[in-house]
């Protein structure tokens, strides 16, 4: 049994190395580009709390909230903005997973923490991009076909393309909003998007990943300069009982050691010390493959403590 596990681990490492070669080539060709100026239109702007509740419920009383719907290059993106104060502070952009249900789950956690978030942030932006669900279905179908044919070099390319498109669209919105000090919070697939966003502009000063679903973890950070890496605030969080299984056969909680190892590798290769912290949260429950795949509420407190 031990020998079988060793062989499986060796095959997994070979798989990751081969994909890493493809990933680096692809990133170098495409993701360093930061081209703005796409077609962006506001198609709806709502300040009526009762109407916003139809989209996001529950909403705490007496908060300054609005919802804007954008059409970016033909894609619909909804953004709920919460104004906490008028201080000179950063803003926080939150991206959950792709479904509206995932958006509600993460938004509910954030909305329960507005008091503590107001200590370090002046505005919160909750991003909903469920209109990409059809594109995700196509990308995942292509991924599974590549996997069946053992086309290692292309397995995650369809999802990478889709998430980069989403990142470009959101970067376009942030650019139009004229924001200059932005921290990014990504959950699951939203973590992949926020990671890609980080490469597109130097206005992104913090990256907070909750149960991230990224096939090649954060190896893409190698694309950033040592000085850029040192200025970014990193905090990643997992839940011990989150047994959600990713397409590459790792359970969510098993990913923490992978990310820690990669950050350590980047630090050693670049000769720097990053502002990095990772936490394994424990909800004292029994492992489940679905219901704990969410940002752990205390992670919000820990983000604030790092600032």
KAQUI-V640121 format. One record per helix or strand of 2 or more residues. SS is the DSSP state (alpha for helix, beta for strand). FROM is the first residue (numbers start at 1). LEN is the number of residues. Records with the same first field share a line. If there is no record, write none. Layout:
SS: FROM-LEN, FROM-LEN
This chain:
alpha: 2-29, 49-5, 100-12, 114-4, 130-19, 152-3, 157-20, 189-10, 219-5, 226-6, 252-19, 298-8
beta: 40-7, 64-9, 75-9, 90-6, 121-8, 182-6, 204-7, 233-7, 275-7
